[in-house]
Amino acid sequence: MKKMICCLMGLLLLFGQVTLSFSYTDSSEVKTYIEGLELGNPFNYQNLTIVPVYSKRIKDRTDYVTLDEAITKGYLIITELDGGRVPQVRLTNNSSQYILLIAGEILSGCKQDRLVGRDALIGPGAKDVILPVYCSEQGRWTSKGSYFTSEGNQAHPMLRSQLYKRDSQSEIWGGIARYSEKCSVRSSTSALQDVYKNKKVQEKMDSYVKRLESFPRLEEDAVGIVVGLGDKVIGIDLFVNPGVFSSLWPKLLKSYVALAISEEVRGGSLTQKKARDMLNDIYRMKFSGQSGLHLGEELQANQSGMVCSALVYRQELIHLAAFPTDGDFGDFRLNVIQQQSRVPVIE
């Protein structure tokens, strides 16, 4: 695929957010990837349904290292930039590994917690990579150590939708405030991380996680999930190979559960057919593209009430994420169909 031209407009928005220029692309990597997918039987607990996604065409089995593993093993060093800038941090990869970061992952410490602002693939030995981030802790600007750490948490899907849409910092703060209020959690620094640390929130989340965490291990070719509240899709996460998905599954599950415990949803559950329809919608989307933060290319589409972002590298899709943009969980319909063990997405 042709390498797309990335234009950085020299205008900084609120707190220095950078406006990025995309140009249209044929998105052949996305289409080829989706053509090789199959959907499994849904797993359901209370208002949350997860449809597993499997791949028949796994070509890239590179062991891409996740953020948590990279920080734990000392591969990745993340620091404040020039004494501290809200919308940016600095990355250094001290290893020979490829490190994958996903938008919405929470970085803890330094002068304030941040959310990773974009998917990024950081190559071996990369130095001084500037990563766009958002503040997720509005009321602190005092140092908690020299390096960022990870506590294994990620923003819930509606916040991730805001990140992929490139919402402003004030809109992100608004999303965190609304979520904190729904969970009845007050934080002295308005930190998203404090909601996840709340004892009552943890107890609610644990009940979901214990029921749902084991399903990807049933099939070794699972590469992702389509997730629903009621019968409405609230998020899609697909990965290059089962190893990457398995590594990120605990964090992803917690992020979807975080939304499920805050929403009172009644009526219906997500079916294979609805999940398949959403993936077919993505297959038909017209994507625009720009150069990736360090490696690869970033594709994006925002159509029909859904934002979709895909990171590709060496003609392979590394991660695809898609979320609704309206945040509306009303008008649920009960759609009962006969389930099959495996359903191809594209026939």
Residue frames as qw, qx, qy, qz and C-alpha x, y, z in Angstrom:
[[0.000, 0.887, 0.462, 0.000, 0.00, 0.00, 0.00],
 [0.354, 0.646, -0.049, 0.674, 1.19, 3.49, -0.76],
 [0.416, -0.317, -0.469, 0.712, 2.67, 5.35, 2.13],
 [0.015, -0.881, -0.425, -0.206, 0.35, 8.21, 3.00],
 [0.326, 0.427, -0.187, 0.823, 1.67, 11.70, 3.52],
 [0.417, -0.666, -0.537, 0.307, 1.34, 13.07, 7.02],
 [0.164, 0.612, 0.021, 0.773, 0.92, 16.83, 7.44],
 [0.405, -0.502, -0.546, 0.536, 1.37, 18.35, 10.85],
 [0.046, 0.830, 0.246, 0.498, -0.44, 21.68, 10.87],
 [0.430, 0.158, -0.434, 0.775, 1.51, 24.12, 12.95],
 [0.389, -0.515, -0.013, -0.764, -1.50, 25.13, 14.98],
 [0.224, -0.051, -0.874, 0.428, -1.93, 24.06, 18.58],
 [0.454, -0.582, -0.452, -0.500, -5.40, 23.75, 19.99],
 [0.571, -0.723, 0.126, -0.369, -6.32, 23.82, 23.67],
 [0.708, -0.561, 0.424, 0.061, -3.29, 22.75, 25.77],
 [0.047, -0.611, 0.690, 0.385, -1.27, 22.26, 22.61],
 [0.742, 0.219, 0.632, -0.046, -3.30, 19.52, 20.94],
 [0.087, -0.371, 0.596, 0.706, -2.09, 19.03, 17.37],
 [0.723, 0.468, 0.193, -0.470, -4.48, 18.97, 14.43],
 [0.446, -0.231, 0.783, 0.368, -3.54, 16.14, 12.06],
 [0.519, 0.480, -0.254, -0.660, -4.14, 16.00, 8.33],
 [0.641, 0.043, 0.766, 0.021, -5.45, 12.80, 6.73],
 [0.378, 0.397, -0.483, -0.682, -5.63, 11.90, 3.03],
 [0.890, 0.088, 0.120, -0.432, -7.84, 9.18, 1.54],
 [0.094, -0.421, 0.895, 0.116, -6.55, 5.61, 1.19],
 [0.636, 0.025, -0.608, -0.474, -7.88, 2.38, -0.32],
 [0.572, -0.399, 0.522, -0.492, -7.66, 0.70, 3.14],
 [0.755, 0.215, -0.573, -0.236, -6.88, -2.67, 1.52],
 [0.220, 0.228, -0.847, 0.427, -5.32, -3.96, 4.77],
 [0.447, 0.001, 0.504, -0.739, -8.62, -3.47, 6.59],
 [0.789, 0.231, -0.165, -0.546, -10.63, -5.21, 3.87],
 [0.606, 0.306, -0.734, 0.012, -8.22, -8.15, 3.60],
 [0.011, -0.187, 0.797, -0.574, -8.19, -8.57, 7.35],
 [0.580, 0.075, 0.369, -0.722, -12.00, -8.54, 7.71],
 [0.742, 0.278, -0.434, -0.428, -12.38, -11.02, 4.83],
 [0.514, 0.214, -0.814, 0.167, -10.54, -13.60, 6.94],
 [0.230, -0.224, 0.604, -0.729, -12.65, -13.22, 10.09],
 [0.480, -0.343, -0.770, -0.244, -15.23, -15.49, 11.70],
 [0.373, -0.465, 0.278, -0.754, -17.56, -14.81, 14.64],
 [0.275, -0.040, -0.937, 0.209, -18.11, -17.20, 17.52],
 [0.393, -0.635, -0.652, -0.129, -20.98, -17.66, 19.95],
 [0.118, -0.718, 0.139, -0.671, -21.73, -14.64, 22.18],
 [0.479, -0.211, -0.693, 0.497, -20.86, -14.70, 25.87],
 [0.243, -0.672, -0.205, -0.669, -23.24, -12.78, 28.11],
 [0.409, -0.325, -0.662, 0.538, -23.31, -11.58, 31.70],
 [0.007, 0.658, 0.415, -0.628, -26.00, -9.19, 32.90],
 [0.403, 0.838, 0.154, -0.333, -26.08, -6.27, 30.42],
 [0.006, 0.726, -0.580, -0.369, -22.73, -7.04, 28.73],
 [0.926, 0.256, 0.277, -0.025, -22.33, -9.34, 25.73],
 [0.138, -0.679, 0.599, 0.402, -19.05, -10.29, 24.06],
 [0.897, 0.419, 0.090, -0.110, -18.84, -11.87, 20.62],
 [0.579, -0.480, 0.501, 0.428, -15.41, -13.48, 20.01],
 [0.586, 0.751, -0.180, -0.246, -13.71, -12.88, 16.67],
 [0.784, -0.236, 0.500, 0.283, -11.44, -15.44, 15.06],
 [0.300, 0.754, -0.383, -0.442, -9.07, -15.21, 12.10],
 [0.944, 0.195, 0.263, 0.053, -8.43, -17.75, 9.35],
 [0.667, 0.623, -0.032, 0.407, -5.52, -15.77, 7.87],
 [0.477, -0.849, 0.148, 0.172, -2.89, -15.00, 10.49],
 [0.748, 0.555, -0.131, 0.339, 0.31, -14.02, 8.69],
 [0.180, 0.649, -0.419, 0.609, 2.13, -11.79, 11.15],
 [0.792, -0.475, -0.382, 0.041, 2.91, -13.60, 14.42],
 [0.323, 0.476, -0.377, 0.726, 5.34, -11.00, 15.72],
 [0.505, -0.525, -0.594, 0.340, 5.34, -10.83, 19.51],
 [0.036, 0.658, 0.021, 0.752, 4.41, -7.16, 19.80],
 [0.372, -0.191, -0.664, 0.620, 5.03, -6.13, 23.42],
 [0.208, -0.815, -0.479, -0.252, 2.24, -4.35, 25.26],
 [0.040, -0.787, 0.190, -0.585, 2.62, -1.16, 27.30],
 [0.730, -0.616, 0.165, -0.246, 2.33, -2.94, 30.65],
 [0.956, -0.056, 0.067, 0.281, 4.91, -5.59, 29.82],
 [0.550, 0.592, -0.085, 0.583, 7.28, -3.03, 28.32],
 [0.222, -0.793, 0.232, -0.517, 7.18, -0.86, 31.46],
 [0.866, -0.462, 0.154, -0.115, 7.49, -3.83, 33.84],
 [0.920, 0.053, 0.108, 0.372, 10.53, -5.21, 32.01],
 [0.341, -0.701, 0.160, 0.606, 12.19, -1.82, 31.67],
 [0.536, 0.318, 0.546, 0.559, 11.94, -1.81, 27.88],
 [0.093, 0.725, 0.370, 0.574, 9.97, 1.44, 27.75],
 [0.319, -0.336, -0.367, 0.806, 10.79, 4.63, 29.62],
 [0.018, 0.744, 0.476, 0.469, 8.08, 7.32, 29.67],
 [0.367, -0.334, -0.327, 0.804, 8.80, 10.75, 31.15],
 [0.134, 0.887, 0.283, -0.340, 7.43, 14.27, 31.21],
 [0.606, 0.504, 0.227, 0.572, 8.57, 16.47, 28.35],
 [0.270, 0.471, -0.090, 0.835, 10.72, 19.51, 29.20],
 [0.019, -0.075, 0.551, -0.831, 9.60, 19.71, 32.80],
 [0.231, 0.411, 0.815, -0.337, 5.99, 18.88, 31.98],
 [0.289, 0.098, -0.342, -0.889, 3.53, 19.52, 29.15],
 [0.644, 0.117, 0.497, -0.569, -0.09, 18.46, 29.49],
 [0.827, 0.417, 0.041, -0.375, -0.60, 17.10, 25.94],
 [0.705, 0.536, -0.462, 0.056, 2.75, 15.35, 25.40],
 [0.720, -0.575, 0.385, 0.048, 5.14, 12.87, 27.03],
 [0.296, 0.688, -0.640, -0.171, 8.46, 11.40, 25.90],
 [0.978, -0.065, 0.167, -0.111, 9.07, 7.71, 25.07],
 [0.151, 0.664, -0.725, -0.109, 12.32, 5.76, 24.79],
 [0.984, 0.017, -0.048, -0.169, 12.45, 2.11, 23.77],
 [0.197, -0.723, 0.662, -0.010, 15.55, 0.56, 25.32],
 [0.722, -0.058, 0.688, -0.044, 14.88, -2.86, 23.83],
 [0.018, -0.199, 0.768, 0.608, 15.00, -4.76, 20.55],
 [0.198, 0.436, 0.872, -0.104, 11.21, -5.29, 20.74],
 [0.126, -0.381, -0.408, -0.820, 8.28, -3.69, 18.94],
 [0.027, -0.286, -0.690, 0.664, 6.04, -2.02, 21.54],
 [0.129, -0.494, -0.629, -0.586, 2.32, -1.45, 20.93],
 [0.041, 0.212, 0.487, -0.846, 0.40, 1.30, 22.74],
 [0.028, -0.548, -0.773, -0.319, -3.40, 1.58, 22.54],
 [0.128, -0.427, -0.023, -0.895, -5.34, 4.84, 22.81],
 [0.664, -0.542, -0.176, -0.485, -6.96, 5.12, 26.23],
 [0.787, -0.152, -0.468, 0.371, -4.34, 3.24, 28.24],
 [0.343, -0.928, -0.030, -0.145, -3.72, 5.09, 31.50],
 [0.596, 0.340, -0.403, 0.606, -0.23, 6.31, 32.39],
 [0.565, -0.783, -0.261, 0.001, 0.15, 6.91, 36.13],
 [0.687, -0.406, -0.068, 0.599, 2.51, 9.17, 38.02],
 [0.390, 0.243, 0.134, 0.878, 4.80, 12.08, 37.15],
 [0.051, 0.002, 0.198, -0.979, 2.93, 15.41, 37.35],
 [0.642, 0.157, 0.275, -0.698, -0.51, 14.02, 36.48],
 [0.592, 0.136, 0.791, 0.071, -2.03, 10.84, 35.07],
 [0.290, 0.437, -0.400, -0.751, -2.46, 10.78, 31.29],
 [0.818, 0.314, 0.451, -0.171, -4.38, 8.82, 28.66],
 [0.400, -0.128, 0.654, 0.629, -2.47, 7.56, 25.62],
 [0.359, 0.551, 0.088, -0.748, -3.95, 9.71, 22.86],
 [0.673, 0.500, -0.357, -0.412, -3.29, 7.54, 19.77],
 [0.978, -0.022, 0.175, 0.108, -2.43, 3.97, 18.90],
 [0.158, 0.860, -0.479, -0.074, 1.31, 3.79, 18.37],
 [0.980, 0.029, -0.017, 0.197, 3.86, 1.17, 17.34],
 [0.169, -0.905, 0.387, 0.053, 7.29, 2.02, 18.75],
 [0.847, 0.412, -0.328, 0.080, 10.22, 0.38, 16.99],
 [0.860, -0.279, -0.153, 0.399, 13.33, -1.18, 18.56],
 [0.577, -0.134, -0.046, 0.804, 15.76, 1.35, 20.02],
 [0.082, 0.767, 0.341, 0.537, 13.53, 4.35, 19.35],
 [0.405, -0.248, -0.368, 0.800, 14.62, 7.46, 21.24],
 [0.017, 0.324, 0.163, -0.932, 12.76, 10.61, 22.27],
 [0.072, -0.403, -0.751, -0.518, 9.43, 9.77, 20.61],
 [0.209, 0.005, 0.290, -0.934, 6.83, 12.42, 21.47],
 [0.099, -0.361, -0.921, -0.106, 3.50, 10.79, 22.34],
 [0.315, -0.376, -0.125, -0.863, 0.23, 12.78, 22.30],
 [0.269, -0.279, -0.860, 0.333, -1.68, 12.30, 25.55],
 [0.332, -0.655, -0.250, -0.632, -4.65, 13.71, 27.43],
 [0.082, -0.300, 0.646, -0.697, -4.84, 14.60, 31.10],
 [0.592, -0.363, -0.663, -0.279, -6.99, 12.21, 33.12],
 [0.536, -0.497, -0.495, 0.470, -6.31, 13.84, 36.50],
 [0.154, 0.816, 0.219, 0.513, -7.37, 17.45, 36.36],
 [0.406, -0.891, -0.022, -0.201, -6.55, 18.49, 39.93],
 [0.757, -0.510, 0.212, 0.349, -2.84, 17.60, 40.23],
 [0.584, 0.749, -0.189, 0.251, 0.36, 19.14, 38.87],
 [0.368, -0.746, 0.538, -0.136, 2.90, 17.86, 41.39],
 [0.462, 0.454, -0.754, -0.110, 5.47, 15.17, 40.79],
 [0.866, -0.265, 0.346, -0.245, 4.91, 11.53, 41.73],
 [0.794, -0.131, 0.501, 0.318, 8.17, 10.08, 40.52],
 [0.048, -0.572, 0.463, 0.676, 10.34, 10.61, 37.46],
 [0.107, 0.083, -0.856, -0.499, 8.75, 7.93, 35.26],
 [0.700, -0.031, -0.058, -0.711, 5.23, 6.99, 34.27],
 [0.197, -0.099, 0.969, -0.113, 3.95, 3.58, 35.33],
 [0.539, -0.126, -0.526, -0.646, 0.89, 1.48, 34.47],
 [0.404, -0.121, 0.716, -0.556, -1.69, 0.02, 36.83],
 [0.146, 0.121, 0.958, 0.214, -3.28, -2.12, 34.13],
 [0.279, 0.641, 0.581, -0.417, -6.24, 0.15, 33.41],
 [0.190, 0.158, 0.546, 0.801, -7.71, 1.69, 30.28],
 [0.330, 0.162, 0.113, -0.923, -10.42, 4.28, 29.61],
 [0.532, 0.345, 0.738, -0.234, -13.89, 2.86, 29.01],
 [0.468, 0.327, 0.647, 0.506, -15.17, 2.69, 25.39],
 [0.143, 0.917, 0.364, 0.084, -17.04, 5.99, 25.36],
 [0.282, -0.859, 0.234, 0.358, -13.90, 7.84, 26.46],
 [0.541, -0.160, 0.638, 0.525, -11.89, 5.90, 23.91],
 [0.394, 0.683, 0.553, 0.268, -14.38, 7.04, 21.28],
 [0.044, -0.987, -0.056, 0.142, -13.65, 10.64, 22.29],
 [0.464, -0.587, 0.471, 0.466, -9.91, 10.04, 21.94],
 [0.515, 0.162, 0.688, 0.485, -10.22, 8.58, 18.44],
 [0.237, 0.854, 0.434, 0.164, -12.45, 11.51, 17.45],
 [0.456, 0.214, -0.116, 0.856, -9.68, 13.87, 18.65],
 [0.300, -0.858, -0.385, -0.158, -11.96, 15.62, 21.15],
 [0.104, 0.752, -0.302, 0.577, -10.55, 18.56, 23.11],
 [0.310, 0.111, -0.761, 0.559, -9.04, 18.24, 26.57],
 [0.356, -0.075, 0.357, -0.860, -12.05, 19.95, 28.13],
 [0.789, 0.021, -0.294, -0.540, -14.37, 17.40, 26.46],
 [0.637, 0.103, -0.740, 0.188, -12.26, 14.55, 27.86],
 [0.019, 0.098, -0.631, 0.769, -12.47, 16.06, 31.35],
 [0.592, -0.035, 0.045, -0.804, -16.22, 16.29, 30.86],
 [0.790, 0.059, -0.552, -0.259, -16.42, 12.61, 29.95],
 [0.438, 0.091, -0.762, 0.469, -14.43, 11.63, 33.03],
 [0.216, -0.093, 0.426, -0.874, -16.62, 13.82, 35.25],
 [0.726, -0.028, -0.185, -0.661, -19.83, 12.28, 33.90],
 [0.743, 0.059, -0.666, 0.002, -18.49, 8.76, 34.41],
 [0.224, 0.126, -0.692, 0.675, -17.32, 9.52, 37.96],
 [0.444, -0.085, 0.236, -0.860, -20.78, 10.87, 38.80],
 [0.801, 0.004, -0.397, -0.448, -22.51, 7.77, 37.40],
 [0.702, 0.033, -0.668, 0.247, -20.25, 5.60, 39.56],
 [0.525, -0.819, -0.132, -0.192, -20.85, 7.86, 42.62],
 [0.791, -0.180, -0.101, 0.576, -17.10, 8.37, 43.08],
 [0.016, 0.996, -0.046, 0.069, -15.52, 11.64, 44.15],
 [0.818, 0.051, -0.070, 0.568, -11.80, 12.17, 43.62],
 [0.308, -0.798, -0.066, 0.513, -9.78, 15.02, 45.11],
 [0.181, -0.467, 0.484, 0.718, -7.92, 15.35, 41.79],
 [0.700, 0.487, 0.056, -0.519, -10.76, 14.27, 39.45],
 [0.014, -0.468, 0.843, 0.264, -8.68, 11.25, 38.44],
 [0.805, 0.126, -0.371, -0.446, -10.17, 8.50, 36.29],
 [0.488, 0.228, -0.809, 0.235, -7.80, 6.07, 37.99],
 [0.184, -0.137, 0.647, -0.727, -9.47, 6.82, 41.34],
 [0.762, 0.040, -0.032, -0.646, -12.81, 5.57, 40.01],
 [0.791, 0.200, -0.572, -0.086, -11.27, 2.21, 39.15],
 [0.305, 0.238, -0.751, 0.535, -9.63, 2.06, 42.59],
 [0.515, -0.290, 0.225, -0.774, -12.91, 2.63, 44.42],
 [0.230, -0.124, 0.939, -0.224, -13.83, -0.45, 46.47],
 [0.600, 0.392, 0.522, -0.464, -17.48, -0.58, 45.42],
 [0.564, 0.655, -0.298, -0.406, -16.56, -0.10, 41.77],
 [0.119, 0.458, -0.879, -0.062, -13.98, -2.88, 42.02],
 [0.424, 0.058, 0.842, -0.328, -16.50, -5.26, 43.55],
 [0.665, 0.549, 0.231, -0.451, -18.97, -4.63, 40.73],
 [0.443, 0.671, -0.524, -0.282, -16.29, -5.04, 38.10],
 [0.150, -0.357, 0.919, -0.076, -14.97, -8.26, 39.65],
 [0.646, 0.224, 0.633, -0.363, -18.37, -9.95, 39.31],
 [0.683, 0.666, -0.065, -0.291, -18.24, -9.39, 35.53],
 [0.217, 0.697, -0.678, -0.083, -14.56, -10.18, 35.08],
 [0.406, -0.249, 0.862, -0.173, -14.80, -13.55, 36.87],
 [0.724, 0.379, 0.508, -0.272, -17.60, -14.64, 34.52],
 [0.638, 0.759, 0.044, -0.125, -16.07, -13.43, 31.26],
 [0.117, -0.824, 0.509, 0.218, -12.28, -13.44, 31.53],
 [0.563, -0.259, 0.766, 0.170, -11.62, -17.04, 30.41],
 [0.755, 0.514, 0.330, -0.238, -13.46, -17.13, 27.08],
 [0.436, 0.771, -0.405, -0.228, -10.56, -16.29, 24.67],
 [0.220, -0.478, 0.851, 0.000, -8.67, -19.34, 25.91],
 [0.779, 0.212, 0.525, -0.269, -11.36, -21.61, 24.44],
 [0.777, 0.574, 0.196, 0.167, -9.96, -21.05, 20.95],
 [0.624, -0.376, 0.186, 0.659, -6.34, -20.39, 20.09],
 [0.360, 0.309, 0.437, 0.764, -7.19, -18.33, 17.00],
 [0.093, -0.887, -0.438, 0.110, -9.18, -15.59, 18.79],
 [0.473, 0.214, 0.064, 0.852, -7.97, -12.16, 17.62],
 [0.067, -0.166, 0.084, -0.980, -10.57, -9.81, 19.04],
 [0.037, 0.457, 0.806, -0.374, -14.05, -8.99, 20.26],
 [0.182, -0.445, -0.335, -0.810, -17.27, -7.21, 19.38],
 [0.161, -0.223, -0.735, 0.620, -18.90, -5.94, 22.58],
 [0.240, -0.513, -0.460, -0.684, -22.48, -4.90, 23.26],
 [0.138, 0.105, 0.625, -0.761, -24.62, -3.36, 25.98],
 [0.654, 0.408, 0.352, -0.531, -28.13, -4.64, 25.51],
 [0.788, 0.361, 0.457, 0.199, -28.28, -5.37, 21.78],
 [0.321, 0.944, -0.063, 0.029, -26.20, -2.35, 20.73],
 [0.808, 0.179, -0.144, 0.543, -22.53, -2.56, 19.78],
 [0.285, -0.954, 0.014, 0.092, -20.43, -0.33, 22.05],
 [0.129, -0.800, 0.546, 0.212, -16.97, -1.30, 20.84],
 [0.953, 0.293, -0.031, 0.068, -14.82, -3.45, 18.59],
 [0.222, -0.785, 0.563, 0.134, -11.17, -4.36, 19.17],
 [0.958, 0.279, 0.050, 0.041, -9.30, -6.53, 16.66],
 [0.347, -0.768, 0.487, 0.228, -5.60, -7.45, 16.61],
 [0.396, 0.617, -0.614, -0.291, -2.93, -8.76, 14.30],
 [0.561, 0.132, -0.817, -0.002, -2.62, -12.15, 16.00],
 [0.717, -0.529, -0.428, -0.153, -3.94, -14.14, 18.99],
 [0.650, -0.134, -0.394, 0.636, -0.82, -13.47, 21.07],
 [0.073, 0.227, -0.084, 0.968, -1.33, -9.71, 21.08],
 [0.537, -0.457, -0.311, -0.637, -5.05, -10.05, 21.80],
 [0.776, -0.361, -0.501, 0.127, -4.44, -12.48, 24.65],
 [0.479, -0.016, -0.342, 0.809, -1.91, -10.11, 26.24],
 [0.098, -0.178, 0.027, -0.979, -4.32, -7.17, 26.10],
 [0.444, -0.420, -0.702, -0.366, -7.51, -9.07, 26.91],
 [0.416, -0.484, -0.622, 0.452, -7.49, -8.51, 30.72],
 [0.115, -0.291, -0.094, 0.945, -7.13, -4.74, 30.30],
 [0.238, -0.131, -0.525, -0.807, -9.69, -4.57, 27.49],
 [0.413, -0.456, -0.782, -0.099, -12.24, -6.58, 29.45],
 [0.303, -0.479, -0.481, 0.669, -11.91, -4.30, 32.47],
 [0.003, 0.151, -0.141, -0.978, -12.42, -1.24, 30.27],
 [0.369, -0.263, -0.630, -0.631, -15.67, -2.60, 28.80],
 [0.455, -0.478, -0.725, 0.200, -16.86, -3.74, 32.21],
 [0.209, -0.250, -0.284, 0.902, -16.14, -0.24, 33.54],
 [0.281, -0.048, -0.280, -0.917, -18.82, 1.11, 31.22],
 [0.480, -0.289, -0.775, -0.294, -21.24, -1.77, 31.80],
 [0.373, -0.399, -0.692, 0.473, -21.45, -1.17, 35.56],
 [0.034, -0.286, -0.170, 0.942, -22.36, 2.48, 35.00],
 [0.361, 0.041, -0.426, -0.828, -25.20, 1.92, 32.53],
 [0.512, 0.176, 0.704, -0.461, -28.69, 0.67, 33.33],
 [0.342, 0.265, -0.626, -0.648, -29.50, -1.27, 30.18],
 [0.597, 0.136, 0.698, -0.372, -32.57, -3.43, 29.68],
 [0.738, 0.531, 0.215, -0.358, -33.82, -5.53, 26.80],
 [0.815, 0.567, -0.118, 0.013, -31.96, -7.83, 24.44],
 [0.603, -0.566, 0.432, 0.359, -28.36, -8.88, 23.96],
 [0.232, 0.676, -0.506, -0.483, -25.90, -8.60, 21.10],
 [0.917, 0.189, 0.342, -0.078, -26.19, -11.31, 18.44],
 [0.605, -0.111, 0.541, 0.573, -23.80, -12.67, 15.86],
 [0.389, 0.669, 0.512, 0.372, -25.89, -11.03, 13.16],
 [0.082, -0.992, -0.090, 0.021, -25.63, -7.55, 14.69],
 [0.524, -0.630, 0.392, 0.418, -21.88, -7.99, 15.23],
 [0.595, 0.170, 0.603, 0.505, -21.48, -9.18, 11.66],
 [0.256, 0.863, 0.382, 0.209, -23.46, -6.22, 10.33],
 [0.250, -0.937, 0.117, 0.213, -21.15, -3.80, 12.16],
 [0.559, -0.379, 0.549, 0.492, -18.03, -5.44, 10.75],
 [0.493, 0.488, 0.588, 0.416, -19.55, -5.29, 7.28],
 [0.044, 0.983, 0.178, -0.011, -20.17, -1.58, 7.82],
 [0.403, -0.746, 0.371, 0.379, -16.47, -1.15, 8.63],
 [0.632, 0.062, 0.631, 0.446, -15.55, -3.18, 5.53],
 [0.363, 0.708, 0.484, 0.364, -17.43, -0.66, 3.38],
 [0.226, -0.900, -0.105, 0.358, -16.07, 2.46, 5.09],
 [0.562, 0.704, -0.055, 0.431, -13.93, 4.98, 3.27],
 [0.689, -0.570, -0.100, 0.437, -10.78, 5.54, 5.32],
 [0.270, 0.909, -0.227, 0.222, -8.29, 8.39, 5.35],
 [0.907, -0.163, -0.148, 0.358, -4.68, 7.85, 6.35],
 [0.014, 0.928, -0.323, 0.183, -1.60, 9.45, 7.82],
 [0.529, 0.379, -0.685, 0.327, 1.81, 8.26, 8.94],
 [0.739, -0.510, -0.432, 0.081, 1.86, 6.47, 12.27],
 [0.377, -0.919, 0.112, 0.001, 3.36, 8.12, 15.31],
 [0.358, -0.645, 0.625, 0.256, 6.61, 6.15, 14.92],
 [0.142, -0.132, 0.896, 0.399, 6.03, 3.14, 12.67],
 [0.214, 0.428, 0.875, 0.069, 3.28, 2.17, 10.29],
 [0.124, -0.250, -0.345, -0.896, 0.25, 4.05, 9.08],
 [0.162, 0.312, 0.695, -0.627, -2.88, 5.20, 10.89],
 [0.129, -0.312, -0.670, -0.661, -6.22, 4.90, 9.08],
 [0.118, 0.289, 0.605, -0.732, -9.40, 6.57, 10.29],
 [0.174, -0.381, -0.638, -0.646, -13.08, 6.78, 9.34],
 [0.119, 0.251, 0.582, -0.765, -15.93, 8.61, 11.07],
 [0.346, -0.061, -0.552, -0.757, -19.21, 7.68, 9.41],
 [0.628, -0.323, -0.569, -0.422, -22.79, 6.74, 10.30],
 [0.632, -0.671, 0.090, -0.378, -22.39, 7.37, 14.01],
 [0.935, -0.265, 0.081, 0.219, -19.20, 5.30, 14.36],
 [0.096, 0.874, -0.473, -0.053, -15.52, 6.21, 14.59],
 [0.986, 0.007, 0.097, 0.137, -13.04, 3.59, 13.43],
 [0.019, 0.866, -0.495, -0.071, -9.24, 3.67, 13.65],
 [0.989, 0.067, 0.050, 0.120, -6.75, 1.13, 12.31],
 [0.200, -0.797, 0.530, 0.212, -2.98, 0.91, 12.74],
 [0.945, 0.321, 0.049, 0.041, -1.22, -0.96, 9.92],
 [0.231, -0.764, 0.563, 0.214, 2.42, -1.92, 9.53],
 [0.115, -0.324, 0.873, 0.345, 4.13, -3.82, 6.71],
 [0.468, -0.013, -0.581, -0.666, 0.78, -4.32, 4.95],
 [0.421, -0.304, -0.849, 0.093, -0.74, -5.99, 8.01],
 [0.405, -0.702, -0.130, -0.571, -3.43, -4.66, 10.33],
 [0.312, 0.195, -0.723, 0.585, -1.97, -4.41, 13.85],
 [0.014, 0.382, 0.724, -0.574, -5.02, -3.05, 15.70],
 [0.163, -0.404, -0.464, -0.771, -8.48, -1.90, 14.71],
 [0.035, -0.350, -0.687, 0.635, -10.82, -0.14, 17.13],
 [0.160, -0.385, -0.481, -0.772, -14.36, 1.09, 16.46],
 [0.071, -0.362, -0.691, 0.621, -16.88, 2.82, 18.73],
 [0.063, 0.791, 0.559, 0.241, -20.24, 4.58, 18.43],
 [0.290, 0.213, -0.107, 0.927, -19.97, 8.35, 18.58],
 [0.338, -0.578, -0.284, -0.686, -23.42, 9.23, 19.93],
 [0.054, 0.188, -0.736, 0.648, -23.11, 7.69, 23.41],
 [0.638, -0.109, 0.061, -0.759, -26.80, 6.78, 23.35],
 [0.032, 0.103, -0.992, 0.072, -27.71, 3.44, 24.92],
 [0.528, 0.236, 0.450, -0.681, -31.48, 3.85, 24.65],
 [0.722, 0.408, -0.152, -0.537, -33.97, 2.26, 22.24],
 [0.154, -0.337, 0.925, 0.079, -32.78, -1.30, 22.69],
 [0.786, 0.158, -0.234, -0.551, -34.48, -4.02, 20.66],
 [0.675, -0.229, 0.696, -0.089, -34.74, -7.73, 21.35],
 [0.599, 0.553, -0.435, -0.382, -33.38, -9.43, 18.24],
 [0.706, -0.263, 0.652, -0.089, -33.41, -13.20, 18.61],
 [0.678, 0.511, -0.435, -0.301, -31.78, -15.31, 15.91],
 [0.989, -0.127, 0.033, 0.063, -30.49, -18.87, 15.76],
 [0.184, -0.831, 0.505, 0.141, -26.81, -18.88, 16.71],
 [0.918, 0.319, -0.216, 0.094, -24.15, -20.89, 14.89],
 [0.804, -0.437, 0.020, 0.404, -20.80, -22.01, 16.25],
 [0.374, -0.357, 0.299, 0.802, -18.80, -20.02, 13.67],
 [0.443, 0.806, 0.387, -0.068, -20.05, -17.44, 11.15],
 [0.546, 0.120, 0.224, 0.798, -17.82, -15.88, 8.45],
 [0.002, 0.624, 0.194, -0.757, -17.98, -12.10, 8.40],
 [0.376, 0.552, -0.341, -0.661, -17.67, -11.85, 4.61],
 [0.733, 0.139, 0.665, -0.020, -19.15, -14.54, 2.38]]
